[in-house]
């Protein structure tokens, strides 16, 4: 059964994948209010990719599918801005959208069903090792990520984040329901590149 819920949106020129980390620098009043509310209530907000428009405007054209984000760490920055670290959680599809008087976008969304964890096919096993090696070099952010090296969905998302992909392609990968379909898109790109960038 589909459940529609209204959430606040944070449109960006980037794509957040489930399980991924997103650092943000907050300075606009509408987003300071959003962050304050989320920190008090523990509620998530939605990150959506801007297809046309800019991040400081309220009238933007956004992708139909986004990812909910939860704040996992925050600190004031030396330039007076607020630094956030957010973690992606669930995918959603935007049903309708409205702008508040302060310019904050809100949307009625349907939460998308996620594929159950599935093991990597034998042909994809080397990809898990690539992700494991890349994560071995992480330090501070490691504590905010729970590894699932045997799950094709988690591995496919982390591979997509590590590669120098255009946001439009990341958005396409986000919208794919099956992990194996994402991996089939990524493998030729990995082979062409020869190595992953962490």
Secondary structure, 3 states (H helix, E strand, C coil): CCCEEEEEEEEECCCCCCCCEEEEEECCHHHHHHHHHHHHHCCCEEEEEEEECCCCCCCCEECCEEEEEEEEEEEECCCCCEEEEEEEEEEEEEEEEEECCCCCEEEEEEECCCCCCCECCHHHHHHHHHHHHHHHCCCHHHHHCCCCCCEHHHHHHHHHHHCCCCHHHHHHHHHCCCHHHHHHHHHHHHHHHCCCCC
